[in-house]
C-alpha cells in the first residue's frame, strides 16, 4: 500500500493573511492578530491545529458511534490548548472535551470510541501528542 501524501499552496493576500489551498482543492484563510502584524481576519495557523484536532477526533468518534447504532442527536467537541512561552511556542497541554447527546446513548460506547480515536485513529492527535500532553474527557447527555 502506498503512503498517503498531502499538499498545500499558500498565497499572500494581505499584510499577514494567506489564502491556502489544500491538495483536494479546498481553500481556507489564515491570519494573525494586529499585534503580530495581521488583521485578525481569519484563524491563525496554531488555531487551525486545534480545529484539525477537533475535526479529526470528532469524525472518528461519530463514525464509531454510528457503527454501534447509537442514537446520537448532537455532538460537540471543545478543544483548549496552552502554548509554551518561548519560541517555537508549541502546544504543551491540550484538553479535549466530547459532549454527546442522544437517546439512550451508552456511555461505555462513547468512552471506547474516544479511546480508539486517541490511541489508534486520529493522526492529528498522534502528531500533537509528540509535544503536548493531551487530556480527554467526555459527557453523555440524554436528549
Legacy VTK file of the C-alpha trace (Angstrom):
# vtk DataFile Version 3.0
C-alpha trace
ASCII
DATASET POLYDATA
POINTS 143 float
0.000 0.000 0.000
1.381 3.417 -0.949
1.851 6.051 1.691
-0.653 8.894 1.600
0.739 12.293 0.740
-0.566 15.784 1.203
-0.040 19.154 -0.418
-0.903 22.768 0.265
-0.292 26.013 -1.609
-0.367 29.373 0.180
-0.716 32.793 -1.438
-0.241 36.115 0.390
-3.413 38.225 0.095
-2.935 40.747 2.934
-0.237 42.016 5.263
-0.038 38.625 7.031
-3.137 36.954 5.536
-2.747 33.896 3.366
-5.208 32.005 1.254
-4.229 28.357 1.460
-5.464 25.712 -0.956
-5.359 22.071 0.046
-4.460 19.277 -2.308
-8.163 18.403 -2.525
-8.938 21.902 -3.811
-10.460 23.486 -0.703
-9.357 26.924 0.463
-9.000 28.436 3.892
-7.730 31.824 5.016
-5.085 32.238 7.719
-4.111 35.437 9.511
-2.680 36.699 12.797
-3.669 39.401 15.275
-2.926 43.080 14.731
-0.290 42.786 17.486
1.550 40.338 15.220
1.167 42.461 12.075
-2.033 40.962 10.721
-5.667 41.975 10.590
-7.209 39.193 12.733
-9.423 38.326 9.756
-9.051 34.541 9.917
-7.824 31.782 12.237
-4.120 31.595 12.999
-2.107 28.565 11.894
-1.873 27.411 15.524
-5.643 27.738 15.981
-6.072 25.576 12.895
-4.150 22.796 14.640
-6.803 22.767 17.373
-9.523 22.928 14.704
-7.916 19.951 12.955
-7.784 18.008 16.219
-11.466 18.693 16.944
-12.462 17.607 13.454
-10.230 14.540 13.353
-11.290 13.093 16.694
-14.919 14.090 16.105
-15.077 12.257 12.789
-13.552 9.169 14.392
-15.892 9.151 17.380
-19.118 9.828 15.489
-18.234 7.214 12.871
-17.686 4.598 15.583
-20.913 5.558 17.391
-22.898 5.324 14.141
-21.438 1.844 13.526
-22.553 0.896 17.042
-26.055 2.140 16.157
-26.105 4.740 18.920
-28.964 7.253 18.611
-26.824 10.413 18.645
-28.780 13.640 18.204
-25.965 16.092 18.949
-22.212 16.072 19.362
-19.785 18.839 20.300
-16.044 18.859 20.890
-14.339 21.643 22.850
-10.558 21.902 22.482
-8.286 24.178 24.515
-4.529 24.437 24.102
-1.805 26.046 26.204
1.363 27.113 24.411
4.960 27.347 25.567
6.232 30.827 26.462
9.381 30.506 24.338
9.688 30.040 20.585
8.682 27.869 18.805
5.698 28.226 21.221
4.323 24.731 20.630
1.249 23.469 22.424
2.332 21.881 25.713
-1.101 20.967 27.095
-4.337 20.324 25.223
-7.714 19.401 26.660
-10.431 17.806 24.548
-13.985 17.516 25.849
-16.525 15.417 23.943
-20.214 16.073 24.687
-22.553 13.533 23.101
-26.339 13.936 23.244
-28.863 11.345 22.247
-31.488 8.800 23.194
-30.106 6.026 25.384
-26.509 6.529 24.269
-24.284 4.029 26.088
-21.504 5.913 27.960
-19.224 2.864 27.661
-19.526 3.013 23.857
-18.624 6.705 23.947
-15.646 6.042 26.245
-14.366 3.320 23.913
-14.905 5.433 20.772
-12.947 8.317 22.329
-10.192 5.912 23.410
-9.928 4.397 19.926
-9.708 7.848 18.375
-6.955 8.854 20.826
-4.884 5.694 20.610
-5.450 4.364 17.101
-7.222 6.517 14.528
-6.702 10.275 14.948
-3.455 11.155 13.198
-3.736 14.799 14.300
-3.840 13.689 17.938
-0.858 11.394 17.362
1.173 14.277 15.912
0.209 16.868 18.533
0.805 14.294 21.254
4.515 14.369 20.383
4.808 17.821 22.013
1.648 18.235 24.105
0.046 16.366 26.955
-3.481 15.687 25.677
-6.219 15.195 28.276
-9.600 13.942 27.102
-12.968 13.900 28.865
-16.484 13.050 27.727
-20.061 13.551 28.838
-23.245 11.893 27.641
-26.477 13.883 27.837
-29.938 12.412 27.408
-31.761 14.265 24.631
LINES 1 144
143 0 1 2 3 4 5 6 7 8 9 10 11 12 13 14 15 16 17 18 19 20 21 22 23 24 25 26 27 28 29 30 31 32 33 34 35 36 37 38 39 40 41 42 43 44 45 46 47 48 49 50 51 52 53 54 55 56 57 58 59 60 61 62 63 64 65 66 67 68 69 70 71 72 73 74 75 76 77 78 79 80 81 82 83 84 85 86 87 88 89 90 91 92 93 94 95 96 97 98 99 100 101 102 103 104 105 106 107 108 109 110 111 112 113 114 115 116 117 118 119 120 121 122 123 124 125 126 127 128 129 130 131 132 133 134 135 136 137 138 139 140 141 142
